[in-house]
Amino acid sequence: MLYYFIALFVIMLDQLTKWLVAKNMELGESIVIIQDFLYITSHRNRGAAWGILQGQMWFFYIITIVVVIGLVYYLQKMGRESVLLGVSLGLMLGGAVGNFIDRIVRKEVVDFINTYIFSYNFPIFNIADSALTIGVGLMIIYMLLEEKRSKEKKNG
């Protein structure tokens, strides 16, 4: 149940921040947080990461529904197996639903976190994207640890 609260927290934080940006900033407007590193920039995306597949909303609806069903299934089946796995799945679920809400309600995703990493202007993203990325990273760590445990048992 904790992992669903993580997902709900991500969804609420994601939607609140997107609402604040959409309500209070003009499209393209940017606020400096840390000069040459972090900005809040009002941006919209009708595609996926880096703007790929622009305007393919039905594709995103179908993929997101399949992903959400898969995440809920794995949360139910394996979420209790490991805190790391459960947190990973909860973050991914919250991120997927956060962006899905935008696609359904706005027909586009509100992005606003704008970073420059070593002068590279990284694509603008949002809280849902961050949760998805962190969730995938934690999933990779979980899988590596499980692989290591499996090898230790086999050799042990």
Long-range contacts (C-beta under 8 A, 24 or more apart in sequence): 2-86, 2-90, 3-75, 3-79, 3-86, 3-87, 3-89, 3-90, 3-93, 4-75, 4-90, 4-93, 5-90, 6-87, 6-90, 6-91, 6-94, 7-90, 7-91, 7-93, 7-94, 7-97, 8-94, 9-94, 10-90, 10-91, 10-93, 10-94, 10-95, 10-98, 10-127, 10-128, 10-131, 11-94, 11-97, 11-98, 11-101, 11-128, 13-127, 14-94, 14-95, 14-98, 14-99, 14-126, 14-127, 14-128, 14-131, 15-98, 15-101, 17-112, 17-126, 17-127, 18-102, 18-110, 18-112, 18-126, 18-127, 21-110, 21-112, 22-106, 22-110, 25-112, 30-114, 36-116, 36-119, 37-115, 37-116, 37-117, 38-113, 38-114, 38-115, 38-116, 39-114, 39-115, 39-116, 40-112, 40-113, 40-114, 41-111, 41-112, 41-114, 41-124, 42-110, 42-112, 43-110, 43-111, 43-112, 43-114, 43-124, 44-106, 44-108, 44-109, 44-110, 44-111, 45-108, 45-109, 45-111, 45-124, 46-107, 46-108, 46-109, 49-123, 49-129, 50-123, 51-123, 57-103, 57-107, 60-100, 60-103, 61-100, 61-103, 61-104, 64-96, 64-97, 64-99, 64-100, 64-103, 67-92, 67-96, 68-93, 68-96, 68-97, 68-100, 71-96, 82-142, 84-138, 84-141, 84-142, 84-145, 85-139, 85-142, 87-135, 87-138, 88-135, 88-136, 88-138, 88-139, 88-142, 89-135, 89-139, 90-135, 91-131, 91-132, 91-134, 91-135, 91-138, 92-131, 92-132, 92-135, 92-136, 92-139, 94-128, 94-131, 95-127, 95-128, 95-129, 95-130, 95-131, 95-132, 95-133, 95-135, 96-128, 96-132, 97-128, 98-126, 98-127, 98-128, 98-131, 99-126, 99-128, 99-129, 99-132, 102-128
